[in-house]
Each structure stands twice: as C-alpha cells, then as structure tokens.
Amino acid sequence: IMKLTQIPKITRKQREILDLIYSHRFLTRIQIQAFLKHKDKKTINLWLKDLRSKNYINWIYDKDNFVEKTKPAIYYLGVNGIRHFSNFDAHPVDELRKRYREHERSQSFIDRSLLLAECCLDLADERNGTYYLKTRHYYETEADYLNDQYYGFLIDDELIKPHLCYHVAPDEEYVHPDEIESSYILEIFDASLPRYRLRNRLKKYVQYLDEELAEWDTGTCGDPPPTVLLICATLTDLIYAKRRTRGLLAEIWEHEDEDRPHIQFTTTEKLTEHGVLNQKIWEEA
C-alpha cells in the first residue's frame, strides 16, 4: 500500500485548479478563471495565493521588474501539488516526475502551453457566440490522454504524440449545413525545431494517416478520421512544411482521391489572433 504523504488541506475548487494546471502545465490567472467560469478575480487570486503559500503551486512573476510586473503571473505545479496527485490519483509516474522540472522549462515550452490553453478555452467556452453553443467540443491535452482517457490509445503510438486532440459534434437539434461531426489532432512546432526534425515529424503524420487509421477507428469507436492541424512559428516555416507535406501526400494519394487525408497549417500568430475554431486561418496541404 502506498504511504500517503501528509500535505495541507485545500478546498474542492482548489483541487479543480490543480487539475487544470496538471493538464495544461502552465496557466495564467485569467485562463484559470475562464476555465472555472468564475466571475470574481479576487476569489481566484485568494485561492491561488493560498495554494502558493502551501507549496501546491509556484508562479513565474517578477514583482520587482516594472515591465515584468505588468505581465500576468504564470502558474505551474509545486512540490505539494505533485504529492497531491501521487497520493490521490492514478496519474502516470513518469508524467508526475516531469512536473518536478517545470521550473527548468524553456520560454518556448511555456508559450506553447499557454497557447494550447487558449485553444482549449475556445473549445470549452461560450465566448465564440451562439453558433458554437449549438456545437459540442470534446478535447484532451497530451497530459490527459497520457493519463489513459478517451484518446489513451495514442499512449503507445510510435509515430505521433499530438499536443491536443478534439472532437466536434453538432447538436442534433441544430445542425448547421457547414458543420459535420469531425475529429482533429493538433501540434505546435517550436521556432527552434530543426528542419530535419520537422521533415521527420511531417513524414510520421502522413505515415499515421496511411497506416494506422484502423487503430484510430477502434480506439475512438468509430469517430471520423482526424484532420491534422499543424502550427508553424513563421510564414516561412509554414510554406516549407506545406510544400513538403504536399509531396508526401502525393506519393500515396491522388489529389482528387476521396480518401486523401486532410493536413492543415497555420502560424502561431494567426492562431493567437483568431482562435483554433476559425476555419479561415487553416491552409490545406
């Protein structure tokens, strides 16, 4: 029997905050408040301050630097936060060990985590207006599916490890003519990713779509084949990746082939500005 580590008591809402930070790795107070759909930022700040004082979370915030002080604090799991999941949850040990090194993460990793959280808020939130209220979005981050949830069959996949998987299901009472049931897997490429590794990543996505859709069909109990969404740091990277992917697809599928999979691209700038659900930002390979 695992020996439970004694840690300070926290509230149910504070445990929800820990769950959010575990799934997203790094979050701002504004994002946490949006996920919780809570109207009072003072209450959120009190919960966060208490969690920090009890070593459940840490923050990135330099209150002595005027420029940095104007930026929102960024929160990540602290020692007692990791112990909390070790005590009461069935999270993978390897994943929990990663959380001990959050303070060493690069700025690009942190920025990517915050951008992915914005994507999830687009999928979870009503801020897109009434049209999206008619559509259900189910999503899992990499941390979620590695915890053996709905997309848990990807844990053992040797080709891909997307940062985000999501499913769009139109409400049966209101089906927009342009909206159909669809699945997506999304990855953000860092600006520092060397070209040879980018080529390798693109090749593996095409290989997955060619060879492993039976696993996707079985694992999801019949969800549509996924559209792959790839986010590039710059327009130059996008042009290169798109051209490369077009060549890889042409080796297997004719352009007019009905079974030809969909791989789409955008830049981090467009994604940040318009959101993941804006179809106009995505360019087909």
Contacts in CASP RR format, 6 or more apart in sequence:
PFRMAT RR
TARGET T0000
AUTHOR 0000-0000-0000
METHOD contacts of the structure
MODEL  1
IMKLTQIPKITRKQREILDLIYSHRFLTRIQIQAFLKHKDKKTINLWLKD
LRSKNYINWIYDKDNFVEKTKPAIYYLGVNGIRHFSNFDAHPVDELRKRY
REHERSQSFIDRSLLLAECCLDLADERNGTYYLKTRHYYETEADYLNDQY
YGFLIDDELIKPHLCYHVAPDEEYVHPDEIESSYILEIFDASLPRYRLRN
RLKKYVQYLDEELAEWDTGTCGDPPPTVLLICATLTDLIYAKRRTRGLLA
EIWEHEDEDRPHIQFTTTEKLTEHGVLNQKIWEEA
2 86 0 8 1.000
2 87 0 8 1.000
4 87 0 8 1.000
5 83 0 8 1.000
5 86 0 8 1.000
5 87 0 8 1.000
7 54 0 8 1.000
7 56 0 8 1.000
7 80 0 8 1.000
7 81 0 8 1.000
7 83 0 8 1.000
7 84 0 8 1.000
7 87 0 8 1.000
8 54 0 8 1.000
8 56 0 8 1.000
8 80 0 8 1.000
10 18 0 8 1.000
10 50 0 8 1.000
10 51 0 8 1.000
10 54 0 8 1.000
10 56 0 8 1.000
10 84 0 8 1.000
11 47 0 8 1.000
13 36 0 8 1.000
13 47 0 8 1.000
14 47 0 8 1.000
14 50 0 8 1.000
14 51 0 8 1.000
14 56 0 8 1.000
15 84 0 8 1.000
16 36 0 8 1.000
17 32 0 8 1.000
17 36 0 8 1.000
17 47 0 8 1.000
17 48 0 8 1.000
17 51 0 8 1.000
17 57 0 8 1.000
18 51 0 8 1.000
18 56 0 8 1.000
18 57 0 8 1.000
18 77 0 8 1.000
18 81 0 8 1.000
18 84 0 8 1.000
18 85 0 8 1.000
20 27 0 8 1.000
20 32 0 8 1.000
20 35 0 8 1.000
20 36 0 8 1.000
21 27 0 8 1.000
21 32 0 8 1.000
21 57 0 8 1.000
21 75 0 8 1.000
21 76 0 8 1.000
21 77 0 8 1.000
22 77 0 8 1.000
22 85 0 8 1.000
22 91 0 8 1.000
22 99 0 8 1.000
22 143 0 8 1.000
23 141 0 8 1.000
23 143 0 8 1.000
23 144 0 8 1.000
24 31 0 8 1.000
24 113 0 8 1.000
24 116 0 8 1.000
24 117 0 8 1.000
24 120 0 8 1.000
24 141 0 8 1.000
24 143 0 8 1.000
25 76 0 8 1.000
25 102 0 8 1.000
25 105 0 8 1.000
25 109 0 8 1.000
25 113 0 8 1.000
25 143 0 8 1.000
26 60 0 8 1.000
26 74 0 8 1.000
26 75 0 8 1.000
26 76 0 8 1.000
26 102 0 8 1.000
26 105 0 8 1.000
26 110 0 8 1.000
26 113 0 8 1.000
26 114 0 8 1.000
26 117 0 8 1.000
27 35 0 8 1.000
27 74 0 8 1.000
27 75 0 8 1.000
27 76 0 8 1.000
27 113 0 8 1.000
27 114 0 8 1.000
27 117 0 8 1.000
28 72 0 8 1.000
28 73 0 8 1.000
28 74 0 8 1.000
28 75 0 8 1.000
28 114 0 8 1.000
29 41 0 8 1.000
29 44 0 8 1.000
29 45 0 8 1.000
29 48 0 8 1.000
29 72 0 8 1.000
29 73 0 8 1.000
29 75 0 8 1.000
30 72 0 8 1.000
31 114 0 8 1.000
31 117 0 8 1.000
31 118 0 8 1.000
31 121 0 8 1.000
32 44 0 8 1.000
32 48 0 8 1.000
32 75 0 8 1.000
33 41 0 8 1.000
33 44 0 8 1.000
34 121 0 8 1.000
34 125 0 8 1.000
34 127 0 8 1.000
35 120 0 8 1.000
35 121 0 8 1.000
35 124 0 8 1.000
36 44 0 8 1.000
37 125 0 8 1.000
38 44 0 8 1.000
48 57 0 8 1.000
48 59 0 8 1.000
48 75 0 8 1.000
51 57 0 8 1.000
52 58 0 8 1.000
52 59 0 8 1.000
54 80 0 8 1.000
55 78 0 8 1.000
55 79 0 8 1.000
55 80 0 8 1.000
55 81 0 8 1.000
56 77 0 8 1.000
56 78 0 8 1.000
56 80 0 8 1.000
56 81 0 8 1.000
56 84 0 8 1.000
57 75 0 8 1.000
57 76 0 8 1.000
57 77 0 8 1.000
57 78 0 8 1.000
57 81 0 8 1.000
58 75 0 8 1.000
58 76 0 8 1.000
58 77 0 8 1.000
58 78 0 8 1.000
58 102 0 8 1.000
58 103 0 8 1.000
59 73 0 8 1.000
59 74 0 8 1.000
59 75 0 8 1.000
59 76 0 8 1.000
60 73 0 8 1.000
60 74 0 8 1.000
60 75 0 8 1.000
60 76 0 8 1.000
60 110 0 8 1.000
61 68 0 8 1.000
61 69 0 8 1.000
61 71 0 8 1.000
61 73 0 8 1.000
61 74 0 8 1.000
62 68 0 8 1.000
62 69 0 8 1.000
63 69 0 8 1.000
74 110 0 8 1.000
74 114 0 8 1.000
76 99 0 8 1.000
76 102 0 8 1.000
76 103 0 8 1.000
76 105 0 8 1.000
77 99 0 8 1.000
77 102 0 8 1.000
78 99 0 8 1.000
78 102 0 8 1.000
79 100 0 8 1.000
81 99 0 8 1.000
82 96 0 8 1.000
82 99 0 8 1.000
82 100 0 8 1.000
85 91 0 8 1.000
85 96 0 8 1.000
86 96 0 8 1.000
90 147 0 8 1.000
91 147 0 8 1.000
92 146 0 8 1.000
92 147 0 8 1.000
95 143 0 8 1.000
95 146 0 8 1.000
95 147 0 8 1.000
108 190 0 8 1.000
108 191 0 8 1.000
108 192 0 8 1.000
109 190 0 8 1.000
112 163 0 8 1.000
112 188 0 8 1.000
112 190 0 8 1.000
115 188 0 8 1.000
115 268 0 8 1.000
115 271 0 8 1.000
115 272 0 8 1.000
116 141 0 8 1.000
116 163 0 8 1.000
116 164 0 8 1.000
116 188 0 8 1.000
118 272 0 8 1.000
118 275 0 8 1.000
118 276 0 8 1.000
119 164 0 8 1.000
119 186 0 8 1.000
119 271 0 8 1.000
119 275 0 8 1.000
119 276 0 8 1.000
120 139 0 8 1.000
120 141 0 8 1.000
120 164 0 8 1.000
121 127 0 8 1.000
122 128 0 8 1.000
122 275 0 8 1.000
122 276 0 8 1.000
122 277 0 8 1.000
123 137 0 8 1.000
123 139 0 8 1.000
123 166 0 8 1.000
123 276 0 8 1.000
123 277 0 8 1.000
124 137 0 8 1.000
124 139 0 8 1.000
126 132 0 8 1.000
126 133 0 8 1.000
128 277 0 8 1.000
131 176 0 8 1.000
132 277 0 8 1.000
134 170 0 8 1.000
134 171 0 8 1.000
134 173 0 8 1.000
134 174 0 8 1.000
134 176 0 8 1.000
135 168 0 8 1.000
135 169 0 8 1.000
135 170 0 8 1.000
135 171 0 8 1.000
135 176 0 8 1.000
135 179 0 8 1.000
136 168 0 8 1.000
136 169 0 8 1.000
136 170 0 8 1.000
136 171 0 8 1.000
137 166 0 8 1.000
137 167 0 8 1.000
137 168 0 8 1.000
137 169 0 8 1.000
138 150 0 8 1.000
138 166 0 8 1.000
138 167 0 8 1.000
138 169 0 8 1.000
139 164 0 8 1.000
139 165 0 8 1.000
139 166 0 8 1.000
139 167 0 8 1.000
140 149 0 8 1.000
140 150 0 8 1.000
140 151 0 8 1.000
140 164 0 8 1.000
140 165 0 8 1.000
140 166 0 8 1.000
141 163 0 8 1.000
141 164 0 8 1.000
142 161 0 8 1.000
142 162 0 8 1.000
142 163 0 8 1.000
142 164 0 8 1.000
144 151 0 8 1.000
145 151 0 8 1.000
145 152 0 8 1.000
145 154 0 8 1.000
145 155 0 8 1.000
145 165 0 8 1.000
146 152 0 8 1.000
146 155 0 8 1.000
148 155 0 8 1.000
150 220 0 8 1.000
151 165 0 8 1.000
151 220 0 8 1.000
153 215 0 8 1.000
153 216 0 8 1.000
153 218 0 8 1.000
153 219 0 8 1.000
153 220 0 8 1.000
154 160 0 8 1.000
154 161 0 8 1.000
154 162 0 8 1.000
154 165 0 8 1.000
157 208 0 8 1.000
157 212 0 8 1.000
157 215 0 8 1.000
159 204 0 8 1.000
159 205 0 8 1.000
159 207 0 8 1.000
159 208 0 8 1.000
159 212 0 8 1.000
160 185 0 8 1.000
160 187 0 8 1.000
160 204 0 8 1.000
160 205 0 8 1.000
160 208 0 8 1.000
162 185 0 8 1.000
162 186 0 8 1.000
162 187 0 8 1.000
163 186 0 8 1.000
163 187 0 8 1.000
163 188 0 8 1.000
164 184 0 8 1.000
164 185 0 8 1.000
164 186 0 8 1.000
164 187 0 8 1.000
165 183 0 8 1.000
165 184 0 8 1.000
165 185 0 8 1.000
165 186 0 8 1.000
165 226 0 8 1.000
166 183 0 8 1.000
166 184 0 8 1.000
166 186 0 8 1.000
167 181 0 8 1.000
167 182 0 8 1.000
167 183 0 8 1.000
167 184 0 8 1.000
167 220 0 8 1.000
167 223 0 8 1.000
168 179 0 8 1.000
168 181 0 8 1.000
168 182 0 8 1.000
168 183 0 8 1.000
168 184 0 8 1.000
169 181 0 8 1.000
170 176 0 8 1.000
170 179 0 8 1.000
170 180 0 8 1.000
170 181 0 8 1.000
180 224 0 8 1.000
181 223 0 8 1.000
181 224 0 8 1.000
182 224 0 8 1.000
182 227 0 8 1.000
183 216 0 8 1.000
183 220 0 8 1.000
183 223 0 8 1.000
183 224 0 8 1.000
183 225 0 8 1.000
183 226 0 8 1.000
183 227 0 8 1.000
184 226 0 8 1.000
184 227 0 8 1.000
184 228 0 8 1.000
184 229 0 8 1.000
185 226 0 8 1.000
185 227 0 8 1.000
185 228 0 8 1.000
185 229 0 8 1.000
186 228 0 8 1.000
186 229 0 8 1.000
186 230 0 8 1.000
186 231 0 8 1.000
186 276 0 8 1.000
187 201 0 8 1.000
187 228 0 8 1.000
187 229 0 8 1.000
187 230 0 8 1.000
187 231 0 8 1.000
188 231 0 8 1.000
188 268 0 8 1.000
189 198 0 8 1.000
189 201 0 8 1.000
189 230 0 8 1.000
189 231 0 8 1.000
189 232 0 8 1.000
189 233 0 8 1.000
189 237 0 8 1.000
189 241 0 8 1.000
190 233 0 8 1.000
191 233 0 8 1.000
191 234 0 8 1.000
191 237 0 8 1.000
193 201 0 8 1.000
193 233 0 8 1.000
195 240 0 8 1.000
198 237 0 8 1.000
198 240 0 8 1.000
198 241 0 8 1.000
198 244 0 8 1.000
199 244 0 8 1.000
202 230 0 8 1.000
202 241 0 8 1.000
202 244 0 8 1.000
202 245 0 8 1.000
202 248 0 8 1.000
203 248 0 8 1.000
205 228 0 8 1.000
205 230 0 8 1.000
205 245 0 8 1.000
205 263 0 8 1.000
206 245 0 8 1.000
206 248 0 8 1.000
206 249 0 8 1.000
206 252 0 8 1.000
206 261 0 8 1.000
206 263 0 8 1.000
209 225 0 8 1.000
209 226 0 8 1.000
209 228 0 8 1.000
209 261 0 8 1.000
209 263 0 8 1.000
210 252 0 8 1.000
210 261 0 8 1.000
213 225 0 8 1.000
216 223 0 8 1.000
216 225 0 8 1.000
216 226 0 8 1.000
217 223 0 8 1.000
217 225 0 8 1.000
225 261 0 8 1.000
227 261 0 8 1.000
227 262 0 8 1.000
227 263 0 8 1.000
227 264 0 8 1.000
228 261 0 8 1.000
228 262 0 8 1.000
228 263 0 8 1.000
228 264 0 8 1.000
229 264 0 8 1.000
229 265 0 8 1.000
229 266 0 8 1.000
229 276 0 8 1.000
229 282 0 8 1.000
230 241 0 8 1.000
230 245 0 8 1.000
230 263 0 8 1.000
230 264 0 8 1.000
230 265 0 8 1.000
231 265 0 8 1.000
231 266 0 8 1.000
231 267 0 8 1.000
231 268 0 8 1.000
231 271 0 8 1.000
232 238 0 8 1.000
232 241 0 8 1.000
232 265 0 8 1.000
232 266 0 8 1.000
232 267 0 8 1.000
232 268 0 8 1.000
233 267 0 8 1.000
233 268 0 8 1.000
234 267 0 8 1.000
235 267 0 8 1.000
237 267 0 8 1.000
238 265 0 8 1.000
238 266 0 8 1.000
238 267 0 8 1.000
238 283 0 8 1.000
241 265 0 8 1.000
242 265 0 8 1.000
242 283 0 8 1.000
242 285 0 8 1.000
245 263 0 8 1.000
245 265 0 8 1.000
245 285 0 8 1.000
246 285 0 8 1.000
249 260 0 8 1.000
249 261 0 8 1.000
249 263 0 8 1.000
249 285 0 8 1.000
253 259 0 8 1.000
253 260 0 8 1.000
253 261 0 8 1.000
254 260 0 8 1.000
262 284 0 8 1.000
263 284 0 8 1.000
263 285 0 8 1.000
264 282 0 8 1.000
264 283 0 8 1.000
264 284 0 8 1.000
264 285 0 8 1.000
265 282 0 8 1.000
265 283 0 8 1.000
265 285 0 8 1.000
266 281 0 8 1.000
266 282 0 8 1.000
266 283 0 8 1.000
270 281 0 8 1.000
271 281 0 8 1.000
274 280 0 8 1.000
274 281 0 8 1.000
275 281 0 8 1.000
END
